[in-house]
Amino acid sequence: MAKWTPKHEAPEPLEGPVVATITGGTILWFVLFLVQVPFYGWFDDHGHLWWLWTCLAGAGLGLIGIWYVRGRDAALKKAAAEAEQQPSATTE
């Protein structure tokens, strides 16, 4: 079997509102957790308690994600500012 090789270059990654997206997802996971807390007994009786803890884990991992993407965003902005301040080396 022949190994597949790409015939064209991969496109540049899309940069969007990454911090807002991760923050929104984290908020959504936490809201889902809070909505399910009043039904703790029902989830426990029916063997679905993992639903509750999955939402809490999603919110917790989302907090780590927010920390990570904010640092990444700050580093990208800092690198862009430094590159902008560097004088262009042109050959005459």
C-alpha positions as CSV (number, residue, x, y, z in Angstrom):
1,M,0.0,0.0,0.0
2,A,1.4,3.4,-1.0
3,K,1.7,6.1,1.6
4,W,-0.5,9.1,0.9
5,T,1.4,12.3,0.4
6,P,-0.3,15.7,0.0
7,K,-0.2,17.2,-3.4
8,H,-0.5,20.8,-2.2
9,E,0.5,22.9,0.7
10,A,-1.6,23.1,3.8
11,P,-3.5,26.4,4.2
12,E,-2.5,28.9,6.9
13,P,-4.4,28.3,10.2
14,L,-7.4,30.6,10.7
15,E,-7.0,33.1,13.6
16,G,-10.3,34.1,15.1
17,P,-11.6,35.2,18.5
18,V,-9.9,32.3,20.3
19,V,-10.1,33.7,23.8
20,A,-13.8,34.5,23.4
21,T,-14.6,31.1,22.0
22,I,-12.8,29.3,24.9
23,T,-14.4,31.6,27.5
24,G,-17.9,31.0,26.0
25,G,-17.4,27.2,26.0
26,T,-16.2,27.3,29.6
27,I,-19.2,29.3,30.7
28,L,-21.5,26.9,28.8
29,W,-20.0,23.8,30.6
30,F,-20.3,25.6,34.0
31,V,-24.0,26.5,33.3
32,L,-24.7,22.9,32.3
33,F,-23.2,21.8,35.6
34,L,-25.3,24.3,37.6
35,V,-28.5,23.2,35.8
36,Q,-27.8,19.6,36.7
37,V,-26.9,20.0,40.3
38,P,-30.6,20.1,41.5
39,F,-31.1,16.7,39.9
40,Y,-28.1,15.1,41.6
41,G,-30.3,12.4,43.2
42,W,-32.0,11.5,40.0
43,F,-28.6,11.2,38.2
44,D,-27.3,9.1,41.0
45,D,-30.3,6.7,41.0
46,H,-30.1,6.2,37.3
47,G,-26.4,5.7,37.0
48,H,-25.9,9.0,35.1
49,L,-23.9,10.9,37.7
50,W,-21.0,11.0,35.3
51,W,-22.9,13.6,33.3
52,L,-22.6,16.1,36.2
53,W,-18.9,15.5,36.7
54,T,-18.3,15.7,33.0
55,C,-19.7,19.2,32.9
56,L,-17.6,20.2,35.9
57,A,-14.5,18.7,34.3
58,G,-15.3,20.7,31.1
59,A,-15.5,23.9,33.1
60,G,-12.3,23.2,34.9
61,L,-10.4,22.3,31.8
62,G,-11.9,25.4,30.2
63,L,-10.3,27.5,32.9
64,I,-6.9,26.0,32.0
65,G,-7.7,26.7,28.3
66,I,-8.6,30.3,29.0
67,W,-5.3,30.8,30.8
68,Y,-3.4,29.1,28.0
69,V,-5.0,31.0,25.1
70,R,-4.7,34.4,26.9
71,G,-1.0,33.8,27.2
72,R,-0.8,32.7,23.6
73,D,-2.7,35.7,22.4
74,A,-0.4,38.0,24.5
75,A,2.7,36.4,23.1
76,L,1.4,36.7,19.5
77,K,0.6,40.4,20.0
78,K,4.0,41.0,21.6
79,A,5.8,39.2,18.7
80,A,3.8,41.2,16.2
81,A,4.7,44.5,18.0
82,E,8.4,43.6,18.1
83,A,8.4,42.7,14.4
84,E,6.7,46.0,13.6
85,Q,9.3,48.0,15.5
86,Q,12.3,46.3,13.8
87,P,13.5,48.4,10.9
88,S,13.1,46.6,7.6
89,A,16.4,45.5,6.1
90,T,16.3,46.6,2.4
91,T,19.0,46.1,-0.1
92,E,19.8,49.1,-2.3
